[in-house]
Amino acid sequence: MTLVDTSRSEEMLAHRQALLPRGVTGAGRWEDPYPIVFTRARGQFIEDVDGTEYLDYHGGYGTALLGYSHPGVDGAVARAMADGQTFVGCAQVHEAILAERLVDLLPEADRIAFCGGGGSDPLYHAVRVARAATGRRKIVKVEGGYQGWHSDFGASTVPPAADISPTHTPPTVPNSTGVLPEVTEAILAVTANDIASLEERFAAEGDEIAAVFVEPALYSSGVIPVDHDYLRAARDLCDRHGAVLVFDEIICGFRSRIGGAAVPSGVVPDLAAYGKAIANGHVFALLAGKAELMDLLAPNGGVFFSGTFNGGPIGVAAATAVLDELESTDAMARAVRACERLAVGINAAICARGLNAVVQHHGSAWNLYFHTRKVRDVRDLAASLAHDTEALNLAFRHHLRDQAIFMQRRVGTLRGFVSAAHTDADIDRTIDVVEAFLDQHEETLKA
Ligand SMILES: Cc1ncc(COP(=O)(O)O)c(C=O)c1O
């Protein structure tokens, strides 16, 4: 039985498709047979054009840690606007105050470079800083990791469909047309959680590697925890070969603790990029790092650094309010606990039925994988997809949607974000809905 009517979203499709690429604004926003069109979101709920309030696990791609339209954060933004703070493009009072707090919180941070757009911005600056610092071309990235939409990282975001056997040296597979081959050739892919992969890359091309980019928890491929030893090995190899270690904390940072997801490992990168949850739905991102590298940015150094909206007061007000909230309440702990409750509940249901599936979770993010019991790298994920799993993933999202629970489509994964607004009752309802799906698909998942 379906609780929802999505007919207005369906009716809007033709009009939207005439105006927007396939009717959406970014590849990930498409869903078969048509995307649900939303109007507003509050707390743990998001409402569509038909008036249905969905319990939400999309979390604005991980931004809505405190819940949507958080009164503390949006109130701070509204006050900044009322105070005439919608000017951009000049030095402003609050950026240095926020930078001082971040320098205290983030282990790698001597300096902060605020960026004006999404998380892709600081990562792009990080590539240039690393190349300028080392005089080298190549960058190492983890296969299945996503470091933003631009060309310097436009490869190996998913494994090659043709060959998914284990390897220490995955091929560089472009994820876009229109990228210059010499840009793609400068990208070296490594396997997640595989120290030998890092070692082989450095043994072969160590004197050409400018930087290694690692997500300290690999949310780009669902939720794959990254071993602390892997982070340590990356640190050690970068030190020995004179390369820059960059942590991409855009999606995992501030989802498990204040500061980076890497903090428990004790590994300190040279540079780290943050975004998303740090401003709870407002546009904001930053690069943090050691003084000798950050001082290469203009106007100190020769690495061009600009952006109309960099350090704009509205984004700074939002991030400041998020830090206030995280430091003065148990919001982070609540989100993490709720996520744990969900993962434990679904895994118990999987175990009770003896199914081949698993929820992996980290911080306040979770991913349900079908046809596998463990995913350590993107090749494990690819192997799990060789069972018509994408059709099952789509059926799962539709099943949830019919019960007014929303997850955004992602290629190959079912990743969800829990916010501090999710209650135990929300989580328990979700577990019940998931159990009904597992019952329906028990035969398929026993295989
Ligand atoms: C790990 C990671 N890095 C970078 C980015 C790029 O951020 P944005 O899409 O805000 O530019 C994303 C976006 O999902 C991400 O997940």
Ligand as a Chemical Component Dictionary entry (heavy atoms), coordinates in Angstrom:
data_LIG
# 
_chem_comp.id                   LIG 
_chem_comp.type                 NON-POLYMER 
_chem_comp.pdbx_formal_charge   0 
_chem_comp.three_letter_code    LIG 
# 
loop_
_chem_comp_atom.comp_id 
_chem_comp_atom.atom_id 
_chem_comp_atom.alt_atom_id 
_chem_comp_atom.type_symbol 
_chem_comp_atom.charge 
_chem_comp_atom.model_Cartn_x 
_chem_comp_atom.model_Cartn_y 
_chem_comp_atom.model_Cartn_z 
_chem_comp_atom.pdbx_ordinal 
LIG C1 C1 C 0 34.037 13.813 -0.673 1  
LIG C2 C2 C 0 33.569 14.959 -1.524 2  
LIG N1 N1 N 0 34.467 15.852 -1.947 3  
LIG C3 C3 C 0 34.094 16.900 -2.715 4  
LIG C4 C4 C 0 32.795 17.084 -3.093 5  
LIG C5 C5 C 0 32.416 18.232 -3.955 6  
LIG O1 O1 O 0 31.588 19.102 -3.265 7  
LIG P1 P1 P 0 30.556 20.045 -4.053 8  
LIG O2 O2 O 0 29.598 19.152 -4.775 9  
LIG O3 O3 O 0 29.904 20.810 -2.942 10 
LIG O4 O4 O 0 31.356 20.900 -4.964 11 
LIG C6 C6 C 0 31.833 16.174 -2.667 12 
LIG C7 C7 C 0 30.419 16.312 -3.070 13 
LIG O5 O5 O 0 29.589 15.460 -2.893 14 
LIG C8 C8 C 0 32.223 15.077 -1.863 15 
LIG O6 O6 O 0 31.341 14.175 -1.437 16 
# 
loop_
_chem_comp_bond.comp_id 
_chem_comp_bond.atom_id_1 
_chem_comp_bond.atom_id_2 
_chem_comp_bond.value_order 
_chem_comp_bond.pdbx_ordinal 
LIG C1 C2 SING 1  
LIG C2 N1 SING 2  
LIG C2 C8 DOUB 3  
LIG N1 C3 DOUB 4  
LIG C3 C4 SING 5  
LIG C4 C5 SING 6  
LIG C4 C6 DOUB 7  
LIG C5 O1 SING 8  
LIG O1 P1 SING 9  
LIG P1 O2 DOUB 10 
LIG P1 O3 SING 11 
LIG P1 O4 SING 12 
LIG C6 C7 SING 13 
LIG C6 C8 SING 14 
LIG C7 O5 DOUB 15 
LIG C8 O6 SING 16 
# 
